[in-house]
Amino acid sequence: PFCLSTYYRLDPVEKSLLSRNPMSPDRWNSIEIYYSNTKRARETAEIYAESLQVPIHMSPQLREINHGVWEGHYIEELKANKSSKYSEWLKNPTSKGFPNSIESIISAQQRVLEEIQNIALSFRDETVLVISHKHLIAALMCALHDQPLEKFGSMIDESVEPRLLPTKSIAAICKSVIDISDDGSL
């Protein structure tokens, strides 16, 4: 199984909540943790790893989407500022790129799909927890649920609870590389 989680802003209350997460070593036989190359994602991965006694793996391919001039701004701030055009972009992320960005939503989606495929092929019989960023996860969810990127805004999940990804969806992105059983398992 694959699980996705966004990183935590690690204040003491959140650290405590994270340490009581329902993920425990007796729940899964084997687990791998992948995280993006940000400090907060690494800190979250380390908390899970300490609790589960498992290694962590950094992947730059799981990094957040490059938002161009929107980098470093709070989403609420961007939504409130009509001239930022952020709200317009959320409605149709493929029609307009990020202002002054080196990356499009389409290229970011392709990047995360390729990385999830690589991880899935490397750890077929293991549970994988991927700690990344909500916009990148939303782009991934559009692909896994066979939804156009115009649905991107509705795929953004503000919660930080790990979500289990459907095995068939993961298998579908790997189908060109491996044989998949009738039940969709890898």
C-alpha positions as CSV (number, residue, x, y, z in Angstrom):
1,P,0.0,0.0,0.0
2,F,0.9,3.6,-0.5
3,C,0.2,6.4,2.0
4,L,0.5,10.1,1.4
5,S,1.0,12.8,4.0
6,T,1.9,16.4,3.9
7,Y,4.5,17.7,6.2
8,Y,3.7,19.1,9.6
9,R,4.6,22.5,11.1
10,L,6.2,20.8,14.0
11,D,5.1,22.6,17.2
12,P,5.0,20.5,20.4
13,V,1.2,19.7,20.1
14,E,1.7,18.5,16.6
15,K,4.7,16.4,17.5
16,S,2.6,14.7,20.2
17,L,-0.3,14.1,17.8
18,L,2.1,12.7,15.2
19,S,3.7,10.3,17.7
20,R,0.3,8.9,18.4
21,N,-0.5,8.3,14.8
22,P,-2.3,5.0,14.1
23,M,0.6,3.8,12.0
24,S,2.5,1.4,14.2
25,P,5.1,-1.4,13.5
26,D,2.6,-4.1,14.3
27,R,0.1,-2.7,11.7
28,W,2.4,-3.3,8.7
29,N,5.1,-5.8,8.3
30,S,7.4,-3.6,6.4
31,I,7.4,0.1,5.6
32,E,9.5,2.6,3.7
33,I,9.3,6.3,4.1
34,Y,10.1,8.8,1.4
35,Y,10.1,12.5,1.9
36,S,10.7,15.7,-0.2
37,N,13.9,17.6,0.2
38,T,12.5,20.2,2.6
39,K,13.4,20.5,6.2
40,R,9.8,20.2,7.4
41,A,9.2,17.0,5.3
42,R,12.5,15.5,6.7
43,E,11.4,16.4,10.3
44,T,8.1,14.7,9.7
45,A,9.7,11.6,8.2
46,E,12.1,11.4,11.1
47,I,9.3,11.4,13.6
48,Y,7.5,8.6,11.8
49,A,10.8,6.7,11.3
50,E,11.6,6.9,15.0
51,S,8.2,5.7,16.0
52,L,8.3,2.9,13.4
53,Q,12.0,2.1,13.6
54,V,12.5,2.3,9.9
55,P,14.8,4.1,7.5
56,I,13.9,7.2,5.6
57,H,14.7,8.2,2.0
58,M,15.0,11.7,0.6
59,S,13.6,12.3,-2.9
60,P,14.1,15.7,-4.6
61,Q,11.4,14.5,-7.1
62,L,8.8,14.9,-4.3
63,R,9.7,18.6,-3.8
64,E,6.9,21.1,-3.9
65,I,5.8,22.6,-7.2
66,N,7.8,25.8,-8.1
67,H,5.2,28.5,-7.7
68,G,7.3,31.3,-9.2
69,V,6.5,34.7,-7.8
70,W,4.0,33.1,-5.5
71,E,6.8,31.3,-3.6
72,G,7.0,32.3,0.1
73,H,3.5,33.8,0.2
74,Y,0.6,32.3,2.3
75,I,-2.2,30.9,0.2
76,E,-4.8,33.1,2.1
77,E,-2.7,36.1,1.1
78,L,-2.6,35.1,-2.5
79,K,-6.4,34.4,-2.6
80,A,-7.1,37.8,-1.0
81,N,-4.9,39.6,-3.5
82,K,-6.9,39.6,-6.8
83,S,-3.9,40.9,-8.8
84,S,-2.0,37.7,-7.9
85,K,-4.4,35.7,-10.1
86,Y,-3.9,32.7,-7.8
87,S,-7.7,32.0,-7.4
88,E,-8.0,32.0,-11.2
89,W,-5.1,29.6,-11.5
90,L,-6.7,27.2,-9.1
91,K,-9.8,27.0,-11.2
92,N,-7.7,26.1,-14.3
93,P,-4.1,25.4,-13.5
94,T,-3.2,24.2,-17.1
95,S,-4.4,27.4,-18.8
96,K,-2.0,29.7,-17.0
97,G,1.4,28.8,-15.7
98,F,2.9,30.0,-12.4
99,P,4.2,33.5,-12.9
100,N,8.0,33.4,-13.4
101,S,8.2,29.7,-12.7
102,I,10.5,27.2,-14.2
103,E,7.8,24.5,-13.9
104,S,4.3,23.9,-15.1
105,I,1.6,21.9,-13.2
106,I,1.8,19.4,-16.0
107,S,5.6,18.9,-15.6
108,A,5.2,18.7,-11.8
109,Q,2.5,16.1,-12.2
110,Q,4.7,14.0,-14.5
111,R,7.7,14.4,-12.1
112,V,5.7,13.0,-9.1
113,L,4.1,10.2,-11.2
114,E,7.5,9.0,-12.4
115,E,8.8,9.0,-8.8
116,I,5.8,7.2,-7.4
117,Q,6.3,4.6,-10.2
118,N,10.0,4.2,-9.3
119,I,9.2,3.8,-5.6
120,A,6.3,1.3,-6.3
121,L,8.6,-0.8,-8.5
122,S,11.3,-0.8,-5.9
123,F,9.1,-1.8,-3.0
124,R,6.3,-3.9,-4.4
125,D,5.6,-5.9,-1.3
126,E,6.0,-3.1,1.2
127,T,4.0,-0.2,2.5
128,V,5.4,3.2,1.5
129,L,4.7,6.4,3.2
130,V,5.3,9.4,1.0
131,I,5.7,12.8,2.7
132,S,5.3,15.6,0.3
133,H,3.4,18.9,-0.3
134,K,-0.3,19.4,-0.8
135,H,-0.2,20.9,-4.3
136,L,2.1,18.1,-5.6
137,I,-0.1,15.5,-3.9
138,A,-3.2,17.2,-5.5
139,A,-1.6,16.9,-9.0
140,L,-0.8,13.2,-8.2
141,M,-4.4,12.5,-7.0
142,C,-5.8,14.0,-10.3
143,A,-3.7,11.4,-12.2
144,L,-4.4,8.5,-9.9
145,H,-8.2,9.2,-10.0
146,D,-8.1,9.8,-13.7
147,Q,-9.3,13.4,-13.3
148,P,-8.2,16.3,-15.4
149,L,-6.0,18.9,-13.8
150,E,-8.9,21.3,-13.9
151,K,-10.1,19.3,-10.8
152,F,-6.8,20.1,-9.1
153,G,-8.3,22.6,-6.7
154,S,-10.8,20.1,-5.4
155,M,-8.0,17.5,-4.8
156,I,-6.2,19.8,-2.4
157,D,-6.4,18.2,1.0
158,E,-5.7,20.5,4.0
159,S,-5.5,17.6,6.5
160,V,-2.1,16.1,7.3
161,E,-3.4,12.7,8.2
162,P,-1.9,9.9,6.0
163,R,-4.2,8.7,3.3
164,L,-4.0,5.2,1.8
165,L,-3.8,5.2,-2.0
166,P,-5.8,2.6,-3.9
167,T,-3.5,-0.2,-5.0
168,K,-5.2,-0.3,-8.4
169,S,-4.4,3.4,-9.0
170,I,-0.7,2.8,-8.2
171,A,-0.7,-0.3,-10.4
172,A,-2.2,1.6,-13.2
173,I,0.7,4.0,-13.4
174,C,3.1,1.1,-13.4
175,K,1.3,-1.0,-16.0
176,S,3.6,-0.1,-18.8
177,V,6.6,-1.4,-16.9
178,I,5.4,-4.5,-15.1
179,D,2.8,-7.2,-15.2
180,I,-0.2,-6.6,-13.0
181,S,-2.4,-9.3,-11.6
182,D,-6.1,-9.3,-12.2
183,D,-6.8,-7.8,-8.7
184,G,-4.5,-4.8,-9.6
185,S,-1.7,-5.8,-7.2
186,L,1.9,-5.2,-8.2
